[in-house]
Amino acid sequence: MTCVDAQPQLHTYLDGELDLNASLGIEKHLESCDACSREYRKLELLRAEIADADLDFTSDAVLRRLRASVERQGELTGLAGWKSALRSPALLAAAAAVLILALYLPGRFSTGNHDSMDREIVDSHLRSLLAGHLIDIPSSDQHTVKPWFQGKLEFSPPVPDLGAQGFVLAGGRLDVIAARKVAVIVYKRREHVINLWISPQSSGPSEPELTEINNYHLLSWSKDGMLYRAVSDLNVGELRTFADAIRSK
């Protein structure tokens, strides 16, 4: 693959929208091409800056901005200005639209960091499938994998043994998600790889939530102060069985 072939696909690769063969081709090219690697790094930094920016566009945020706008209008023009602002057809139409979205589309009117994080996780899963990228500490023994993380992370990740449930521990590795180091525990189910990202989470326990990106399944849930995110091309039923096995530990 040449730079002419690779550069138009960098955005698509970053978004996790390439198929596996195309992703592997881009990955191989980036390892050998400094110019394209620099360009790709710029795209990663740009995405990180956008993710860190206050671009929340939930219905609640729109309502707050709408109310602030009306309040500013009232401060400028007094009571008459309030009445005028509230009679504005454009303002009333915007308020009605936001209200409908808030009532009938809860949680869907958002461009927050959640989708970006999911794609970053899936991208990392794809990169891990390249030779030499999957495992830092190869072992099927949880008592070998768990101590390996000591001193490398600010927390101690659980390493469940799920062999009895048919999910074989293959090892672990360090990863960086959203500029934070996290633990990845690697399991195998027949020929399928399951990457399990674990990081501290301050919120309470939650049920597994399914996201699908480019035919890969991502299950996210929290338990005992930890956030778990499992990604695989394994069928959804078996991946849920995997999540339930961990949640029952």
C-alpha positions as CSV (number, residue, x, y, z in Angstrom):
1,M,0.0,0.0,0.0
2,T,1.3,3.5,-0.9
3,C,0.7,6.8,0.7
4,V,-1.7,7.7,-2.1
5,D,-3.8,4.7,-1.2
6,A,-3.5,5.1,2.5
7,Q,-4.1,8.8,3.2
8,P,-7.7,8.9,1.9
9,Q,-8.6,6.0,4.2
10,L,-7.1,7.4,7.4
11,H,-10.3,9.1,8.5
12,T,-12.3,6.0,7.9
13,Y,-9.7,3.8,9.7
14,L,-9.8,6.2,12.7
15,D,-13.6,5.8,12.8
16,G,-13.4,2.0,12.7
17,E,-15.4,1.8,9.5
18,L,-12.9,-0.3,7.4
19,D,-13.3,-4.0,7.2
20,L,-10.6,-6.2,8.8
21,N,-8.4,-6.7,5.8
22,A,-8.4,-3.0,4.9
23,S,-7.6,-2.1,8.6
24,L,-4.7,-4.5,8.6
25,G,-3.4,-3.0,5.4
26,I,-3.5,0.5,6.9
27,E,-1.9,-0.7,10.2
28,K,0.9,-2.3,8.3
29,H,1.5,0.9,6.2
30,L,1.5,3.1,9.3
31,E,4.2,1.0,10.9
32,S,6.5,1.7,7.9
33,C,5.5,5.2,6.8
34,D,6.5,8.1,9.0
35,A,4.6,10.7,7.0
36,C,1.3,8.8,7.2
37,S,1.9,8.0,10.9
38,R,2.3,11.7,11.6
39,E,-0.9,12.5,9.7
40,Y,-2.8,9.8,11.6
41,R,-1.4,11.0,14.9
42,K,-2.8,14.5,14.1
43,L,-6.2,13.0,13.4
44,E,-6.1,11.2,16.8
45,L,-5.1,14.4,18.6
46,L,-7.9,16.3,16.8
47,R,-10.4,13.7,17.8
48,A,-9.2,13.8,21.4
49,E,-9.5,17.5,21.5
50,I,-13.1,17.4,20.2
51,A,-13.9,14.7,22.7
52,D,-12.6,16.8,25.5
53,A,-14.5,19.9,24.3
54,D,-17.8,20.9,25.8
55,L,-19.9,19.8,22.9
56,D,-22.7,18.2,24.8
57,F,-26.0,18.7,22.8
58,T,-28.5,16.8,24.9
59,S,-32.0,18.0,25.2
60,D,-31.3,19.2,28.8
61,A,-28.3,21.2,27.6
62,V,-30.4,22.8,24.8
63,L,-33.1,23.7,27.4
64,R,-30.6,25.3,29.6
65,R,-29.2,27.4,26.8
66,L,-32.6,28.3,25.6
67,R,-33.6,29.5,29.2
68,A,-30.3,31.4,29.5
69,S,-31.0,33.2,26.2
70,V,-34.5,34.2,27.4
71,E,-33.1,35.4,30.7
72,R,-30.5,37.5,28.9
73,Q,-33.2,39.0,26.7
74,G,-35.2,39.8,29.9
75,E,-32.2,41.5,31.5
76,L,-31.7,43.7,28.5
77,T,-35.3,44.7,27.9
78,G,-37.1,44.3,31.2
79,L,-40.5,42.7,31.6
80,A,-41.7,43.8,28.2
81,G,-38.7,42.1,26.7
82,W,-39.6,38.8,28.5
83,K,-43.1,38.9,27.1
84,S,-41.8,39.7,23.6
85,A,-39.2,36.9,23.8
86,L,-41.8,34.4,25.0
87,R,-44.1,35.4,22.1
88,S,-41.3,34.9,19.5
89,P,-42.5,32.2,17.0
90,A,-38.9,31.0,16.5
91,L,-38.3,30.7,20.2
92,L,-41.5,28.9,20.8
93,A,-40.9,26.5,17.9
94,A,-37.4,25.7,19.2
95,A,-38.8,25.1,22.7
96,A,-41.5,22.8,21.4
97,A,-39.0,20.8,19.3
98,V,-36.7,20.3,22.3
99,L,-39.6,19.3,24.5
100,I,-40.7,16.7,22.0
101,L,-37.2,15.3,21.8
102,A,-36.9,15.2,25.6
103,L,-40.2,13.3,25.9
104,Y,-40.0,10.9,23.1
105,L,-36.2,10.5,22.3
106,P,-34.5,10.3,25.7
107,G,-30.8,9.8,25.5
108,R,-30.8,9.8,21.7
109,F,-30.2,13.5,21.1
110,S,-26.6,13.6,22.1
111,T,-23.2,13.9,20.5
112,G,-21.3,13.2,23.7
113,N,-18.2,11.1,24.2
114,H,-20.0,7.7,24.5
115,D,-20.0,6.9,20.8
116,S,-16.4,8.1,20.4
117,M,-15.3,5.9,23.3
118,D,-17.0,2.8,21.8
119,R,-15.3,3.3,18.5
120,E,-11.9,3.8,20.2
121,I,-12.5,0.5,22.0
122,V,-13.4,-1.4,18.8
123,D,-10.4,0.2,17.0
124,S,-8.1,-1.0,19.8
125,H,-9.7,-4.5,19.5
126,L,-8.9,-4.6,15.8
127,R,-5.3,-3.5,16.4
128,S,-4.9,-6.2,19.0
129,L,-5.6,-8.9,16.4
130,L,-2.4,-8.0,14.6
131,A,0.6,-10.3,15.3
132,G,2.3,-9.4,18.5
133,H,-0.3,-6.8,19.7
134,L,-2.7,-9.1,21.6
135,I,-1.0,-10.1,24.7
136,D,1.8,-8.7,26.9
137,I,1.7,-11.5,29.5
138,P,0.6,-14.8,28.0
139,S,-0.8,-17.2,30.6
140,S,-3.9,-19.2,31.3
141,D,-3.3,-18.8,35.1
142,Q,-5.1,-15.9,36.8
143,H,-2.5,-16.0,39.5
144,T,0.2,-15.1,36.9
145,V,-1.8,-12.5,35.0
146,K,-3.2,-10.5,38.0
147,P,0.2,-9.9,39.7
148,W,1.7,-8.8,36.4
149,F,-0.4,-5.6,36.5
150,Q,1.0,-4.5,39.9
151,G,3.0,-1.3,39.6
152,K,1.8,-0.8,36.0
153,L,-1.7,0.5,37.0
154,E,-3.1,2.6,39.8
155,F,-5.7,-0.2,40.5
156,S,-5.7,-3.9,40.7
157,P,-7.9,-5.4,38.0
158,P,-9.8,-8.6,38.7
159,V,-8.9,-11.6,36.5
160,P,-11.8,-14.1,36.6
161,D,-11.1,-17.7,35.7
162,L,-13.9,-18.6,33.3
163,G,-12.5,-21.9,32.1
164,A,-15.5,-23.9,33.5
165,Q,-17.8,-21.7,31.4
166,G,-15.8,-22.4,28.3
167,F,-13.9,-19.0,28.1
168,V,-10.2,-19.7,28.3
169,L,-7.9,-17.1,29.8
170,A,-5.1,-16.3,27.3
171,G,-3.3,-13.5,29.1
172,G,-3.4,-9.7,29.6
173,R,-1.9,-6.5,28.3
174,L,-1.9,-2.8,29.0
175,D,-3.8,-0.4,26.8
176,V,-4.6,3.3,26.7
177,I,-8.2,4.5,26.3
178,A,-9.2,8.2,26.5
179,A,-5.6,9.0,27.6
180,R,-5.8,6.6,30.6
181,K,-4.0,3.4,31.2
182,V,-6.4,0.4,31.5
183,A,-6.1,-3.3,31.9
184,V,-7.1,-5.7,29.1
185,I,-7.8,-9.4,30.0
186,V,-7.8,-11.6,26.9
187,Y,-10.0,-14.7,26.6
188,K,-10.7,-17.1,23.8
189,R,-13.8,-19.0,22.9
190,R,-13.0,-21.5,20.2
191,E,-11.3,-19.4,17.5
192,H,-12.8,-16.1,18.8
193,V,-10.9,-13.5,20.8
194,I,-12.6,-11.6,23.6
195,N,-10.9,-8.4,24.8
196,L,-12.1,-7.3,28.2
197,W,-11.1,-3.7,29.2
198,I,-11.3,-3.0,32.9
199,S,-10.9,0.5,34.5
200,P,-12.1,2.1,37.7
201,Q,-15.6,3.5,37.8
202,S,-17.2,5.7,40.4
203,S,-20.8,5.0,39.6
204,G,-22.8,2.0,40.9
205,P,-23.4,-1.3,39.2
206,S,-25.2,-1.4,35.8
207,E,-26.6,-4.0,33.5
208,P,-24.7,-4.9,30.3
209,E,-25.4,-2.5,27.4
210,L,-24.9,-3.7,23.9
211,T,-23.4,-1.7,21.1
212,E,-22.6,-3.0,17.6
213,I,-19.9,-1.4,15.4
214,N,-18.8,-2.9,12.1
215,N,-20.1,-6.3,13.0
216,Y,-18.3,-6.3,16.3
217,H,-20.2,-6.6,19.6
218,L,-19.4,-4.4,22.6
219,L,-20.9,-5.1,26.0
220,S,-20.4,-2.5,28.7
221,W,-21.4,-2.8,32.4
222,S,-20.1,-1.8,35.8
223,K,-19.6,-3.8,39.0
224,D,-17.8,-3.4,42.3
225,G,-16.3,0.0,41.3
226,M,-15.0,-1.2,38.0
227,L,-16.2,-0.5,34.4
228,Y,-16.1,-3.6,32.1
229,R,-16.1,-3.4,28.3
230,A,-16.0,-6.7,26.3
231,V,-15.5,-6.7,22.5
232,S,-15.6,-9.7,20.2
233,D,-17.0,-11.0,16.9
234,L,-18.5,-13.8,19.0
235,N,-22.3,-14.1,18.7
236,V,-24.2,-11.8,21.1
237,G,-25.7,-14.7,23.1
238,E,-22.3,-16.2,24.0
239,L,-20.9,-12.7,24.7
240,R,-23.7,-12.1,27.1
241,T,-23.0,-15.5,28.7
242,F,-19.4,-14.3,29.1
243,A,-20.6,-11.0,30.8
244,D,-23.0,-12.8,33.1
245,A,-20.2,-15.2,34.2
246,I,-18.0,-12.3,35.2
247,R,-20.9,-10.5,36.9
248,S,-21.7,-13.6,39.0
249,K,-18.1,-13.8,40.4
